[in-house]
Amino acid sequence: MSADNYYLIRKHPDGGFVAVMGFMSNEQTPEIDPQKAYRKFDTPDDAIWWADNEYSEYGVSVHPECNEYPSEVRLAAVNTVALELFEAWSKAEPNHGVTKHPASYMASFADMARHIIDKGMVNVEWVAK
């Protein structure tokens, strides 16, 4: 296993969701190998939970095919929620390194935003406006 690995949650052609390993050194999106037996999950959240508990250098991402909203709507919602989370952090911790060097941490705020959106905790269409 390479140290630049990550998991990508994909829709399985036979139904359900799977965590497919990818590598940052390979620019191609990880595909589902029809010859490989994958552990299938009923929801993207179940697949994320499993993949989060496996080792990966670059964590877990969810392929846009797994989302019920068009990618541009979801992206706008993720950006809005991530910026709101960062703003709340900045107000609570104005002298913290995260606040002083936000570029190093924006991916983490985006990950948190995706989690909140995927859990259905926000109205995506309202937030994306």
N, C-alpha and C positions, 0 to 999 in steps of 0.2 A: 504494500500500500504506500502510495506516495504521500508526502507531507502536504501536498497542495489540494487535498481532496475536499469535496463537499457533497451534500445530498440535495437532489432536486426532486421535489414531489411532482409526479406525473399521473395523468389519468391512464389507467390500464385499458387496453382495447376490449378486454373481456368484462369490464366493469370494475369499479373500485379504484383505489389509488395505491401507488407504490413509491418507494424512495429509491431513486436511481443514483448511483455514485457517479460524480463527475470530477474533473480535475481542472484547476485554474490554468494550468499550463497548456490545456487543450481548449481552443476557442469554440469547439463544436458543442452544441447543446446535447447533454446525455440523452440517448435514445433508449427505449425499452427493447431489450433483446428478446425476440420471440422464443428463442431456445432456452432461456434462463427461467428458472422458477423463482418468482418473487413472493415475498410475503405481502398479501393484499390487505388493504384497510378500507373500511366503509366510508371514512371521511378523510379529507386532507388533514384535519387536526389530529386524527389518530396516527396518520403517517408521519406528521411533524413530530409528535410526541415520541414515537419510536426512534426516528432519526436523530432527534436531540439527545437521546441517550446512547447513541453510538458515537465513536470517536470520528471527528472530522475537523480538519484545520480551519475550514472556512464556513462551518455551520450548515444551515438548511435554508433552501429557497423553495418557493412554490412557483411552478410553471403557470403562466397566464391561462392555460387551458383548464386549470382547476377552479377558476373563479367564475362565479355566476354573473359578474358584471363585465362589460367590455373593458379591455385593458386600459384605454385612455381614461375612463371614469374611475377605475380602481387606482390608477397611478396618481390622478389628481387628488383622490381621497387620501392615499398614503402620504403624499407630500404635505397636504394640509395638516393631517394629524401629527406627522413627524415634527413639523415646525411648531405646532401648538405644544407638543410634549417638550421640545427643546426650550421654548419660551417659558413654560412653567418651571422647568429645571433652572433656567437662568435666573428667574426671580427668586427661587428658593435658595439657590447656591451661587450668588454672583461672583464669588472669588474662587470657585472650584475650577480645576483644570479643564473639565468638560466645557464649562462656560467660556473660558479663556481661549480654548483651542477647539472650537466646534467641528471643524472639518474632519478631525480625527474620529469623531463620534457620531456623525450624522447617519451612517449606515446602521448603527445600533438603534437610533431613534426611528429609522424607517422600519427596522425589524419589529420594534415594539408596535409601531403603527399597523403593520400588516397583521400582527397577532390580534390586536384589538378589532380590526376590521373583519378578520376571518372568524372571530368569535361572535360576530354579529352585535357588538357592543355600540356601534355607531350606525347611523343611516348613511350609507355610502353615497347615495344620490344627493342628499342634502349637503354633506360635507364637501363633495366634489364641486359644488357650484361656487 
